[in-house]
Amino acid sequence: MASEIGAESAFDRSQSTEGQRALEKEHFLPLTGWQQEVDQAHRFGLEAAESIVDRNISTFSRGELPHFAGINTFMKAPYIEDVNRVGEFDVAIVGVPHDSGTTYRPGTRFGPQGIRRISALYTPYNYEMGVDLREQITLCDVGDIFTIPANNEKSFDQISKGIAHVFASGAFPIILGGDHSIGFPTVRGVCRHLGDKKVGIIHFDRHVDTQEIDLDERMHTCPWFHATNMANAPAKNLVQLGIGGWQVPREGVKVCRERGTNVLTVTDITEMGLEAAAQIAIERATDGTDCVYISFDIDCIDAGFVPGTGWPEPGGLLPREALKLLELIVRNVPVCGLEIVEVSPPYDISDMTSLMATRVICDTMAHLVVSDQLPRKEKPSWISDVCNMNVDQKWR
């Protein structure tokens, strides 16, 4: 009898499904942004030829459609040539085409363009969440940082200056890498405008990235050693999710142990459950800090799903696990920035790695909207107008 009751319960549909709730949410979304885009397309791109029945179409492609046309910016967001205007937007996309920190196979310098190109496939609307980014936030693409090939330190200086500028403007920075060596200069840029505030770092990766040097330089295996040397980014607030396998250097593991970083393996995450793992990450990253920076290395996801990366490692998180973990974290911490790194288009197949990176970015923006972190009503209190150029330690 008990099993029959269980069976009946299993087929109980008295509660609405996510699919049904999503249908209702869409009804309440405006179309104001979409209409403005259509009107602008007509002004800038001319009315369509007379034979075109759909009069929303313009002669020259302007805006979202068609997905195979147009100039590459992230999701065809406006390109802001004058970076002094970046503070006029809720979110700013910044490319960091740097792969001089790669110790295995290069190509991530093409990551920003690869992600931008495939992002044209996305619409600004997410069905399950009932979010339309075009209607609910303003997004711009400020282009790429001018990095210096074959010179990490000069590139790091350029990256920190650029990220500090965007961060201080009040626009939410989303950074398209680049290899993971950029994790240090991006966080340094954030720290320059934190004053006496502190940032926790939540780091999705298969590798710890905590060596002091690799191949005698600060490479993509080293960002968190140097980032957590800064007083604004304590090592005890560094949370590392998905670590494991055969590519974790022992030098880095020693640093994690000595500094007391917080490491969860894929097995930890799957056995304790995504909710418990997220709760640990949130507790450790926010303990005594004012905001949280998300560093998402695409190789945290199993290599079978993301072949286009600088250092693939089998046995990672499944895409749905990574996205759910991201949701649980982003919606429950004050996020101050996001970077997505290690996308290497020359090794990608059918753009699947760039497509996954785009999904991470779009989901993050939507979670920030759902959790009322975007659009910002005012500049967050953790942003200081004063730029402190002395947050890090002198390097050689």
Disulfide bonds with the S-S distance in Angstrom:
none
